[in-house]
Amino acid sequence: MKNFPVEKIPRPSYFTKPVYIDEKFIVSAPETPFTDELEKALSEWGFTEVLSDGEPRENYVPEEESTGLENEITDRSTASDPDKIQQAERFYVSFQRYVSSIYKYVGMRNTINFDTIAEKIKTACNTIREGHRFLMQVQRLAEPSDDENYLVSHTVRSTIIAIIIGIYLKLPNHRLIELGVSALLHEIGMLNLAPETYLSGRQLTKQEKKNLYSHPIYGYNFLKSCNFPLVVSLAVLEHHERENGTGYPQKLAGDKIGLYAKIIAVACSYEAISAERPHKEAKDGYTGMLELMKNEGKQYNDTIIRALVYSLSIYPIGLYVMLSSGKKGQVVDINPENPRYPVVQVFGELLPDGKNKTVQTAPDGLAITRPLTHEEIEG
């Protein structure tokens, strides 16, 4: 592929082949105009060049390549189904209570049973497989209450995202359950630490940092003592390892890190970027997705990031957005053929049957112009 300096690409223009930020991650399809907005988004995250086998043209030139995802058809008629939304809300509330009970049980009893957790995750996997787009729409329900530390909400959101990634990667059921159990318990070692170690926004002391970096080891040892499968225990041990060897506690790199740990690392990182914390405000999902796609220092596995992007879209499900029509809306489903153009529910517009209006955004029609700010959402 050829390199194209972003600042020298004519605007607007259409590339005859997909445009990438590296050899795997697409940022623009042939039917998508390369605009000032796209240049700004790329520049904000340090991308000065893009790659493509095509050339920029003044008008759209159809391209014949298949995405390989044509069999995944979006049903817009159910993308904002009120009954499905309510089911997702009930699942989120019950799953949050369950995770909270697990932390409390381990804190009191210092033991846990794999089969019991696996059975719960098996049910959760079925729910997530059938309705992940609804779960992402109501993820706000996983935000911690005033009397609850963030570990529960972080665990709930990270576990759901990890399972969504696993489903996209077509993991068989038994491996998907192992992944889900690993994600649900990946922070269990935190119970060995004082809460202020991970809740405080202040600078940690050297000893506190040392303690914090030990929580994967605490979790691994605890699960081993409870006779958990080794593959689950290792995922908990390795979830802070990084592809480039800069992680902890063992500074593993590349293929030495297990698949479950790689998935949890991406899920946790996206969750951390897009969620409230005691010491920081949340970034919107679009900003979080771009940050992960940048993959600064090559910390994360490219295949896992690609799975995240194509599972949730560059404008992730649940994101509140401004549309080119001037209307506000919420992303409610993915577009498997192009993650830049998801399905959006348009606020204040109903179909003749009374259902909320949802539309497939497109380069030659209604499109997303930007995410909404917190003030615009609350207003």
N, C-alpha and C positions, 0 to 999 in steps of 0.2 A: 504493500500500500504506500501511497505517496503522502508526504507531510504537507499540510496547508497552514501557514500562519493565520491565526484567527483574525487578526486585524486587517489582513489583506483580502479576505473573502468578501466579494460584493454582497450588499444587502439591499433587498432580499434576493436570494438566489436558491436554486434547487440543485442538489447534487444528483448525478445520474446513478450513484451507488450509495449505500449506507455510509454514514459518517461516524467515526469512532473516536473515543478519547485515548484508547489504546487498542491492542489487537483484538479485544473481545467485547468491549462495552460500547454499545451503540448510543449515540445522542441525537441522531437525526436520520430519518428515513428519506427515500427519494421524494415522497410526496410532502415532506415537511420543509417549509422555507427556512433558510438560515437567516435569522433576524438579529437585530440589535439586542433584543432581549436575551437571545441564546448566547450571543457573544458576552454580554454582561455576566450572565450566570457562570459561564466558563472562566471568565477572567477573575471573578471573585474567588474562585477556588484554585487559581494558579495555572489553569490550562491555557497555554499560549499557542498551541498547535493542535490540530486534529488530523485524523488519518482517513483516507478513503481511496478506493480503487476507481472512483468516478471523478467527474469534473463538475464544477459549478456552472449552471445554466440559468438563463433568465426565466425560463418557463419549466414547468414540471415535465419530466420525461419518465414514463412508466418503466419500472424495472421488474424483471421477471423472477428474481430470487424468491424462494419460499422461506418463511420463518420456521417451518417445521411445527407450528402450533395451530394450524388451521382447524384441527379437530376440536379445539377448545373454543366453544362458541359462547359468547356472552348473551345471557337472556336479560335484556334491559327491563322487561315487564316485571321481574321479581327483584330487581336490584335494590329497591327501597321498600320492600314488602313489610308493612307494619307488624304483622304476626311474626315474621322472621326476626325483625329487630327486637321485639319483646323476648323471643326465645334467647337471642344473643345476650340481652341484658340479664335475664335470669341465670344463664350459664356463667357470665362474668361474676355476678354476685356470689353464686354458689362456689365457683372455683376459687374466688378470693377468700371466702370463709374457710374452704378446705385447706388452702395453703397456710393460712394463719393458724389453723388448728395443728397442722404438721409442725410448724415452728414451736408452738407452745408445748406439744407433746414431747418433741425431742428435748426441749429445754428442761422438762420435768422428769422424763423417764430415761433420757440418754440412750434410746434405742429406737429402732424403726424396722418395719417389715417390708421387704421388697415386693412380695406378691400383692400385698394390699395396695401399695403405691402403683404398681404396674396395672392392676385392674382399673383403678381410677383413671390412669393415663390412657388406657385402651378406650374407655368411654369418651374421654376428652378428644382423642384423635378422631373418632367418628364424628363428633360434633364439629370440630374444626374443619375436617375434610368437606363436610356438607355445607358449611356456612361461614367460612373464614371471612368473607367480605362483610358480613353483618357484624362479626366480632370486631373487626378493625374499625367499623363505624362507631361502635359504642365503647371503645377502649378507654374513654375518659372515666368509666366506672372503676377502672383499676387504679386511679390516682389515690394515694394514701390519705386517710382521714387525719385529723389533728392528733388523735391519740394512737396512731399506728405508724411504726417506722416504715421506711420506704422499701425494705427488703421484700415484703409481701407483694406490693404492687410491681416491683421490679421482676420478681419471680414469675408472677402471673403473665405479664406482658411478654417477657423474654421466652417463656415456655411456649406460648401461643405462636410467637414469631418463629421460633426454632422448629416447631412442628410444621408450620406452613412451608418453611424452606425444605424440610425433609420430605413433605408430600410432593413438592415441585421436583425434587431429585429422585422421586419414585422409589424411595426406600421401602422394602417389604415391611409388612405389618409388625413383625417382631422387632425389627431394627428401629422402626418409628417409635414403638413403645419404649425401647431402651433409650432412644434419644430424648423422649419426653420425660422419662424418669430422671435422666441425667440433668436436664434443664431445670426441672422442678427442684432438684436438690443441689444445684451447682454452688449456691451460696450458703449451704448448711454449716460450713466451717466458720462463718461469721458469728455463730452463737458462742464461740470461744473467746470473742473479743468484747470489750466494753463498747456499748452502742455509740458513745461519742467519737470513737475511732472512725466510724464510717458515716456518721450523721453530721459531724461538725464541718463548718465551712472554713475553719481556721487552718493555718499551716500545721501539719502534724510534726511531732518530734521524731527524731531518728528511731527511737524505740517503738513509737506508735506505727511508723511506716514498716518497720521490721515485722511487727505483729500483723499488720494488715496483709503484707505479702505472704504470710504464713497460712492464711485462711484456706487456700486450696489443699494444703497438706493436712490441716485439721479435718477438712471434709473427707478427703481420701481415707485417712486412717479410721475415721468414724464409720464410713460405709463398709470398709473392709471388716471391721469388728462386728458389723451386722450381717456379714455374709452376702453382700451385694455382688452381682456379677462384676468381674474385673473390668470389663469394658465400660461399665457405668462409673465405677470408682475412678478409672483413669480419665474419663471425660471430666469429672469434677476436679481432678488434680491438674488437668492441662488447660482449662478453659481460659486462663490468662496468658497462655503461651502465644507467641506471634510468629507468623510465617518467616520473618526476617531474623528471628532469634533474639529479639529484644524483650520478650515477655518474661514471666516468672511462673513457678519457682525454679524451673530447671533450665531455662533459656533454650528450650527445644526449638527446632526450625523445620519448615517444610514437611516432608513426609514422616518425620518423627512424631508429629502431632496427630492424634487420632481424629477421624472424621467428625465424631460427635462434638469434640472440643472445638474444632474449626467452625462448626455451625453455631454453637453456643456463643463463641467469641463474636461473630457477626451479629447475631440476634441481640446479644447484650449491648453491644456497642451502638447499634441503631436505637435500641430502647433508651439507653443512657442519653443519647444526643437529643431525642425527641420527647423526653419526659422531664417533669419538674423534679428538682432535687433541693435539699435544704440550703445549698449554697449557690444555686444557679437557676435561671429560668430555662424553660424548655425552648428548643428550636423547633420550627415547623418541620413536618415530615419531609417536605421537598428539600429543605436545606440539609436535613440530616442525611437524606439519600445521596445528595451531591457530595457531601463530605465523605461518606463511605466509598462512593464511586471513585473519588480522587485517590483513595487508598494510599495516603502519604506514607512513604517509607516501606510500602508493600507489606503492611502488617497482616493483611487478611488474604484468605484464599480467593482468587479471582472467580472460580466457579461458584463459590458460596455467595459472593456479592452479586453475581449475575442472577443466581436463583432468587435472591431477595428482591432485586430490581424487577424481575419478570413476574414475581409473585404478588408484589404490592404496587408496582408501577413507580415511575420516577416521581409522579404526583401520587403519593400513597393513599390507599383507601382510608377514609376518615378525615382527610385533609379538607379544610374549608378554603374555598378559592373564589377569586374574582374572574368572571367570564368576559369574553370579548364583547358581549352584548351589554355589559354594564351590570348584569345580574350577579347575585352571589349564589354559591352552591356548595355542595359537598361531594367529594369523590366517593363513589359507592361500589365501583367494580373496576377490574382491570381490562385492558385491551391486550390480549395475548399477542397480537400482531405488531403492536407498537406501544411500549410502555409510556410514551410521552402523551398519548391521547386516550385517557381512561374514560369510563362512564361517569357522568356527573348528575346528581339530583339538583335541579334548579329550584331555588327557594321561591315560594310565592306563586308557583305555576302548577296547575293541576290538569290532568287529562279529563276528557268527558266523563269517564267512569269514576272520577273522584280520586284516582290514585295520583301520587306525586309524579311529576314529569321528570323523566330521566332521559339524557341524551348522550349519544356517543360523540365525544369531541373529535374534531378532525381538522387537518391543515387548511381545508378549503371551506370550513363552516365554523360553527361555534367552537371556540378554543379557550383554554385557560390562559390568562394573562399573568397571574401571580397568585401566591398564597395570601390569604387574609391575615391581617395583624390580630393580636388578641383584642385590641380595642374595637376593631370592626366586627369580630365574632360576637363579643359581648354586647355590642351596640345593636 
